Amino acid sequence: MKLTINGEIREIPDNISIEELINILGIKAPNYAVAVGMEVVPKSEYRTWCLREGDKVEIVTFVGGG
């Protein structure tokens, strides 16, 4: 299926969760947030939130600094 991830259209396997997407993308950052459409998804739902064809996903990582 095709998803738009951070503004880039990507081909991703069908019927995957946000957690599986994070693993596919290789995101290792300890702190990140995910929004699907305009809705921020709670981390507690990453394993059960099933992505659908055409979803727009934004993944934001947080970097500490001063």
Biopython code that builds the backbone (N, CA, C, O; Angstrom):
import numpy as np
from Bio.PDB.StructureBuilder import StructureBuilder

atoms = [
    (1, "MET", "N", (0.848, -1.178, 0.000)),
    (1, "MET", "CA", (0.000, 0.000, 0.000)),
    (1, "MET", "C", (0.891, 1.237, 0.000)),
    (1, "MET", "O", (2.058, 1.177, 0.388)),
    (2, "LYS", "N", (0.330, 2.349, -0.436)),
    (2, "LYS", "CA", (1.073, 3.607, -0.463)),
    (2, "LYS", "C", (0.649, 4.490, 0.705)),
    (2, "LYS", "O", (-0.534, 4.723, 0.951)),
    (3, "LEU", "N", (1.671, 4.972, 1.414)),
    (3, "LEU", "CA", (1.467, 5.925, 2.499)),
    (3, "LEU", "C", (2.318, 7.146, 2.206)),
    (3, "LEU", "O", (3.347, 7.045, 1.537)),
    (4, "THR", "N", (1.897, 8.292, 2.702)),
    (4, "THR", "CA", (2.739, 9.476, 2.660)),
    (4, "THR", "C", (3.362, 9.603, 4.046)),
    (4, "THR", "O", (2.671, 9.824, 5.040)),
    (5, "ILE", "N", (4.690, 9.457, 4.087)),
    (5, "ILE", "CA", (5.407, 9.491, 5.360)),
    (5, "ILE", "C", (6.323, 10.700, 5.353)),
    (5, "ILE", "O", (7.269, 10.770, 4.569)),
    (6, "ASN", "N", (6.038, 11.651, 6.231)),
    (6, "ASN", "CA", (6.794, 12.906, 6.305)),
    (6, "ASN", "C", (6.915, 13.555, 4.921)),
    (6, "ASN", "O", (7.979, 14.036, 4.530)),
    (7, "GLY", "N", (5.795, 13.554, 4.197)),
    (7, "GLY", "CA", (5.732, 14.227, 2.902)),
    (7, "GLY", "C", (6.227, 13.412, 1.724)),
    (7, "GLY", "O", (6.169, 13.889, 0.591)),
    (8, "GLU", "N", (6.712, 12.197, 1.949)),
    (8, "GLU", "CA", (7.238, 11.352, 0.877)),
    (8, "GLU", "C", (6.344, 10.128, 0.703)),
    (8, "GLU", "O", (6.038, 9.436, 1.674)),
    (9, "ILE", "N", (5.924, 9.861, -0.538)),
    (9, "ILE", "CA", (5.094, 8.681, -0.798)),
    (9, "ILE", "C", (5.985, 7.450, -0.769)),
    (9, "ILE", "O", (7.006, 7.384, -1.454)),
    (10, "ARG", "N", (5.577, 6.471, 0.046)),
    (10, "ARG", "CA", (6.355, 5.236, 0.203)),
    (10, "ARG", "C", (5.441, 4.035, 0.017)),
    (10, "ARG", "O", (4.264, 4.075, 0.377)),
    (11, "GLU", "N", (5.984, 2.984, -0.541)),
    (11, "GLU", "CA", (5.275, 1.710, -0.686)),
    (11, "GLU", "C", (5.606, 0.869, 0.551)),
    (11, "GLU", "O", (6.771, 0.582, 0.828)),
    (12, "ILE", "N", (4.567, 0.481, 1.282)),
    (12, "ILE", "CA", (4.704, -0.228, 2.547)),
    (12, "ILE", "C", (3.813, -1.464, 2.492)),
    (12, "ILE", "O", (2.760, -1.421, 1.854)),
    (13, "PRO", "N", (4.202, -2.575, 3.144)),
    (13, "PRO", "CA", (3.327, -3.764, 3.164)),
    (13, "PRO", "C", (1.933, -3.439, 3.708)),
    (13, "PRO", "O", (1.775, -2.557, 4.552)),
    (14, "ASP", "N", (0.937, -4.158, 3.217)),
    (14, "ASP", "CA", (-0.449, -3.974, 3.667)),
    (14, "ASP", "C", (-0.632, -4.404, 5.119)),
    (14, "ASP", "O", (0.126, -5.214, 5.652)),
    (15, "ASN", "N", (-1.657, -3.838, 5.736)),
    (15, "ASN", "CA", (-2.120, -4.256, 7.069)),
    (15, "ASN", "C", (-1.019, -4.239, 8.122)),
    (15, "ASN", "O", (-0.808, -5.229, 8.822)),
    (16, "ILE", "N", (-0.324, -3.123, 8.233)),
    (16, "ILE", "CA", (0.689, -3.024, 9.281)),
    (16, "ILE", "C", (0.267, -1.982, 10.310)),
    (16, "ILE", "O", (-0.516, -1.075, 10.032)),
    (17, "SER", "N", (0.811, -2.148, 11.491)),
    (17, "SER", "CA", (0.546, -1.202, 12.573)),
    (17, "SER", "C", (1.604, -0.105, 12.553)),
    (17, "SER", "O", (2.600, -0.201, 11.835)),
    (18, "ILE", "N", (1.379, 0.926, 13.342)),
    (18, "ILE", "CA", (2.380, 1.987, 13.477)),
    (18, "ILE", "C", (3.676, 1.393, 14.026)),
    (18, "ILE", "O", (4.761, 1.740, 13.558)),
    (19, "GLU", "N", (3.575, 0.508, 15.006)),
    (19, "GLU", "CA", (4.772, -0.120, 15.572)),
    (19, "GLU", "C", (5.574, -0.852, 14.497)),
    (19, "GLU", "O", (6.801, -0.753, 14.462)),
    (20, "GLU", "N", (4.894, -1.576, 13.634)),
    (20, "GLU", "CA", (5.578, -2.293, 12.549)),
    (20, "GLU", "C", (6.207, -1.315, 11.560)),
    (20, "GLU", "O", (7.304, -1.558, 11.057)),
    (21, "LEU", "N", (5.516, -0.209, 11.280)),
    (21, "LEU", "CA", (6.073, 0.807, 10.386)),
    (21, "LEU", "C", (7.358, 1.384, 10.961)),
    (21, "LEU", "O", (8.339, 1.551, 10.237)),
    (22, "ILE", "N", (7.363, 1.686, 12.241)),
    (22, "ILE", "CA", (8.557, 2.225, 12.898)),
    (22, "ILE", "C", (9.722, 1.249, 12.745)),
    (22, "ILE", "O", (10.853, 1.658, 12.481)),
    (23, "ASN", "N", (9.438, -0.045, 12.915)),
    (23, "ASN", "CA", (10.476, -1.057, 12.757)),
    (23, "ASN", "C", (10.972, -1.130, 11.312)),
    (23, "ASN", "O", (12.177, -1.225, 11.082)),
    (24, "ILE", "N", (10.067, -1.089, 10.340)),
    (24, "ILE", "CA", (10.443, -1.118, 8.922)),
    (24, "ILE", "C", (11.329, 0.076, 8.586)),
    (24, "ILE", "O", (12.314, -0.058, 7.860)),
    (25, "LEU", "N", (10.976, 1.231, 9.112)),
    (25, "LEU", "CA", (11.739, 2.446, 8.820)),
    (25, "LEU", "C", (13.057, 2.501, 9.590)),
    (25, "LEU", "O", (13.916, 3.330, 9.288)),
    (26, "GLY", "N", (13.221, 1.628, 10.578)),
    (26, "GLY", "CA", (14.461, 1.579, 11.337)),
    (26, "GLY", "C", (14.652, 2.748, 12.289)),
    (26, "GLY", "O", (15.783, 3.141, 12.575)),
    (27, "ILE", "N", (13.559, 3.300, 12.776)),
    (27, "ILE", "CA", (13.655, 4.435, 13.702)),
    (27, "ILE", "C", (14.088, 3.914, 15.064)),
    (27, "ILE", "O", (13.411, 3.081, 15.666)),
    (28, "LYS", "N", (15.210, 4.408, 15.538)),
    (28, "LYS", "CA", (15.774, 3.968, 16.813)),
    (28, "LYS", "C", (15.719, 5.057, 17.880)),
    (28, "LYS", "O", (16.110, 4.823, 19.024)),
    (29, "ALA", "N", (15.240, 6.236, 17.519)),
    (29, "ALA", "CA", (15.187, 7.346, 18.469)),
    (29, "ALA", "C", (14.335, 6.948, 19.674)),
    (29, "ALA", "O", (13.268, 6.356, 19.512)),
    (30, "PRO", "N", (14.803, 7.270, 20.875)),
    (30, "PRO", "CA", (14.028, 6.894, 22.057)),
    (30, "PRO", "C", (12.747, 7.709, 22.219)),
    (30, "PRO", "O", (11.792, 7.240, 22.839)),
    (31, "ASN", "N", (12.716, 8.905, 21.676)),
    (31, "ASN", "CA", (11.547, 9.780, 21.825)),
    (31, "ASN", "C", (11.072, 10.229, 20.451)),
    (31, "ASN", "O", (11.795, 10.898, 19.712)),
    (32, "TYR", "N", (9.854, 9.849, 20.126)),
    (32, "TYR", "CA", (9.257, 10.271, 18.864)),
    (32, "TYR", "C", (7.741, 10.294, 19.028)),
    (32, "TYR", "O", (7.185, 9.678, 19.937)),
    (33, "ALA", "N", (7.097, 11.014, 18.133)),
    (33, "ALA", "CA", (5.638, 11.081, 18.124)),
    (33, "ALA", "C", (5.159, 10.783, 16.712)),
    (33, "ALA", "O", (5.853, 11.061, 15.733)),
    (34, "VAL", "N", (3.965, 10.214, 16.621)),
    (34, "VAL", "CA", (3.392, 9.843, 15.325)),
    (34, "VAL", "C", (1.992, 10.444, 15.218)),
    (34, "VAL", "O", (1.186, 10.358, 16.144)),
    (35, "ALA", "N", (1.729, 11.050, 14.071)),
    (35, "ALA", "CA", (0.382, 11.536, 13.763)),
    (35, "ALA", "C", (-0.070, 10.873, 12.470)),
    (35, "ALA", "O", (0.714, 10.725, 11.532)),
    (36, "VAL", "N", (-1.322, 10.481, 12.426)),
    (36, "VAL", "CA", (-1.923, 9.938, 11.212)),
    (36, "VAL", "C", (-3.038, 10.894, 10.846)),
    (36, "VAL", "O", (-3.969, 11.112, 11.622)),
    (37, "GLY", "N", (-2.933, 11.460, 9.655)),
    (37, "GLY", "CA", (-3.840, 12.544, 9.307)),
    (37, "GLY", "C", (-3.499, 13.723, 10.200)),
    (37, "GLY", "O", (-2.343, 14.146, 10.247)),
    (38, "MET", "N", (-4.444, 14.241, 10.882)),
    (38, "MET", "CA", (-4.196, 15.352, 11.804)),
    (38, "MET", "C", (-4.306, 14.899, 13.253)),
    (38, "MET", "O", (-4.369, 15.730, 14.159)),
    (39, "GLU", "N", (-4.330, 13.586, 13.479)),
    (39, "GLU", "CA", (-4.524, 13.051, 14.826)),
    (39, "GLU", "C", (-3.226, 12.476, 15.380)),
    (39, "GLU", "O", (-2.639, 11.568, 14.791)),
    (40, "VAL", "N", (-2.787, 13.005, 16.505)),
    (40, "VAL", "CA", (-1.623, 12.451, 17.192)),
    (40, "VAL", "C", (-2.063, 11.140, 17.846)),
    (40, "VAL", "O", (-3.057, 11.090, 18.571)),
    (41, "VAL", "N", (-1.302, 10.090, 17.573)),
    (41, "VAL", "CA", (-1.651, 8.763, 18.084)),
    (41, "VAL", "C", (-0.905, 8.517, 19.398)),
    (41, "VAL", "O", (0.316, 8.665, 19.448)),
    (42, "PRO", "N", (-1.620, 8.145, 20.458)),
    (42, "PRO", "CA", (-0.946, 7.832, 21.722)),
    (42, "PRO", "C", (-0.026, 6.619, 21.552)),
    (42, "PRO", "O", (-0.366, 5.675, 20.838)),
    (43, "LYS", "N", (1.129, 6.645, 22.204)),
    (43, "LYS", "CA", (2.076, 5.524, 22.104)),
    (43, "LYS", "C", (1.429, 4.200, 22.487)),
    (43, "LYS", "O", (1.802, 3.152, 21.960)),
    (44, "SER", "N", (0.480, 4.239, 23.383)),
    (44, "SER", "CA", (-0.186, 3.010, 23.822)),
    (44, "SER", "C", (-0.967, 2.341, 22.689)),
    (44, "SER", "O", (-1.345, 1.176, 22.807)),
    (45, "GLU", "N", (-1.214, 3.071, 21.587)),
    (45, "GLU", "CA", (-1.979, 2.521, 20.468)),
    (45, "GLU", "C", (-1.108, 2.155, 19.260)),
    (45, "GLU", "O", (-1.638, 1.695, 18.248)),
    (46, "TYR", "N", (0.206, 2.347, 19.340)),
    (46, "TYR", "CA", (1.085, 2.060, 18.200)),
    (46, "TYR", "C", (0.977, 0.613, 17.741)),
    (46, "TYR", "O", (1.025, 0.344, 16.541)),
    (47, "ARG", "N", (0.832, -0.313, 18.665)),
    (47, "ARG", "CA", (0.777, -1.731, 18.314)),
    (47, "ARG", "C", (-0.546, -2.110, 17.647)),
    (47, "ARG", "O", (-0.580, -3.033, 16.833)),
    (48, "THR", "N", (-1.624, -1.420, 17.977)),
    (48, "THR", "CA", (-2.945, -1.816, 17.480)),
    (48, "THR", "C", (-3.488, -0.921, 16.374)),
    (48, "THR", "O", (-4.453, -1.297, 15.709)),
    (49, "TRP", "N", (-2.902, 0.249, 16.158)),
    (49, "TRP", "CA", (-3.390, 1.185, 15.142)),
    (49, "TRP", "C", (-2.997, 0.659, 13.760)),
    (49, "TRP", "O", (-1.815, 0.644, 13.415)),
    (50, "CYS", "N", (-3.971, 0.233, 12.978)),
    (50, "CYS", "CA", (-3.714, -0.325, 11.646)),
    (50, "CYS", "C", (-3.735, 0.803, 10.603)),
    (50, "CYS", "O", (-4.711, 1.544, 10.484)),
    (51, "LEU", "N", (-2.647, 0.906, 9.866)),
    (51, "LEU", "CA", (-2.555, 1.936, 8.834)),
    (51, "LEU", "C", (-3.315, 1.494, 7.591)),
    (51, "LEU", "O", (-3.449, 0.300, 7.323)),
    (52, "ARG", "N", (-3.812, 2.477, 6.831)),
    (52, "ARG", "CA", (-4.621, 2.202, 5.637)),
    (52, "ARG", "C", (-4.035, 2.902, 4.423)),
    (52, "ARG", "O", (-3.338, 3.910, 4.541)),
    (53, "GLU", "N", (-4.329, 2.354, 3.268)),
    (53, "GLU", "CA", (-3.903, 2.934, 1.996)),
    (53, "GLU", "C", (-4.204, 4.430, 1.976)),
    (53, "GLU", "O", (-5.320, 4.853, 2.276)),
    (54, "GLY", "N", (-3.202, 5.219, 1.622)),
    (54, "GLY", "CA", (-3.387, 6.652, 1.485)),
    (54, "GLY", "C", (-3.208, 7.465, 2.758)),
    (54, "GLY", "O", (-3.269, 8.694, 2.717)),
    (55, "ASP", "N", (-2.985, 6.798, 3.896)),
    (55, "ASP", "CA", (-2.784, 7.548, 5.142)),
    (55, "ASP", "C", (-1.589, 8.489, 5.018)),
    (55, "ASP", "O", (-0.601, 8.179, 4.353)),
    (56, "LYS", "N", (-1.699, 9.638, 5.669)),
    (56, "LYS", "CA", (-0.596, 10.594, 5.757)),
    (56, "LYS", "C", (-0.037, 10.506, 7.168)),
    (56, "LYS", "O", (-0.706, 10.842, 8.145)),
    (57, "VAL", "N", (1.205, 10.046, 7.250)),
    (57, "VAL", "CA", (1.845, 9.784, 8.535)),
    (57, "VAL", "C", (2.977, 10.786, 8.736)),
    (57, "VAL", "O", (3.811, 10.983, 7.852)),
    (58, "GLU", "N", (2.994, 11.404, 9.887)),
    (58, "GLU", "CA", (4.102, 12.292, 10.256)),
    (58, "GLU", "C", (4.777, 11.692, 11.476)),
    (58, "GLU", "O", (4.125, 11.378, 12.472)),
    (59, "ILE", "N", (6.092, 11.537, 11.387)),
    (59, "ILE", "CA", (6.872, 11.003, 12.496)),
    (59, "ILE", "C", (7.887, 12.077, 12.879)),
    (59, "ILE", "O", (8.691, 12.522, 12.060)),
    (60, "VAL", "N", (7.827, 12.474, 14.134)),
    (60, "VAL", "CA", (8.697, 13.538, 14.616)),
    (60, "VAL", "C", (9.554, 12.977, 15.734)),
    (60, "VAL", "O", (9.037, 12.397, 16.689)),
    (61, "THR", "N", (10.873, 13.149, 15.616)),
    (61, "THR", "CA", (11.779, 12.751, 16.696)),
    (61, "THR", "C", (12.199, 13.975, 17.476)),
    (61, "THR", "O", (12.269, 15.078, 16.932)),
    (62, "PHE", "N", (12.473, 13.782, 18.731)),
    (62, "PHE", "CA", (12.852, 14.880, 19.607)),
    (62, "PHE", "C", (14.338, 14.803, 19.909)),
    (62, "PHE", "O", (14.872, 13.735, 20.206)),
    (63, "VAL", "N", (14.987, 15.937, 19.829)),
    (63, "VAL", "CA", (16.420, 16.019, 20.082)),
    (63, "VAL", "C", (16.643, 17.011, 21.212)),
    (63, "VAL", "O", (16.149, 18.138, 21.175)),
    (64, "GLY", "N", (17.387, 16.579, 22.206)),
    (64, "GLY", "CA", (17.693, 17.461, 23.326)),
    (64, "GLY", "C", (18.833, 18.407, 22.962)),
    (64, "GLY", "O", (19.621, 18.129, 22.058)),
    (65, "GLY", "N", (18.905, 19.472, 23.640)),
    (65, "GLY", "CA", (19.970, 20.428, 23.379)),
    (65, "GLY", "C", (19.786, 21.672, 24.230)),
    (65, "GLY", "O", (18.882, 21.766, 25.060)),
    (66, "GLY", "N", (20.657, 22.599, 23.996)),
    (66, "GLY", "CA", (20.547, 23.783, 24.822)),
    (66, "GLY", "C", (20.758, 25.001, 24.096)),
    (66, "GLY", "O", (20.693, 26.085, 24.677)),
]
sb = StructureBuilder()
sb.init_structure("model")
sb.init_model(0)
sb.init_chain("A")
sb.init_seg("    ")
for serial, (resi, resn, name, xyz) in enumerate(atoms, 1):
    if name == "N":
        sb.init_residue(resn, " ", resi, " ")
    sb.init_atom(name, np.array(xyz, "f"), 0.0, 1.0, " ", f" {name:<3s}", serial, name[0])
structure = sb.get_structure()
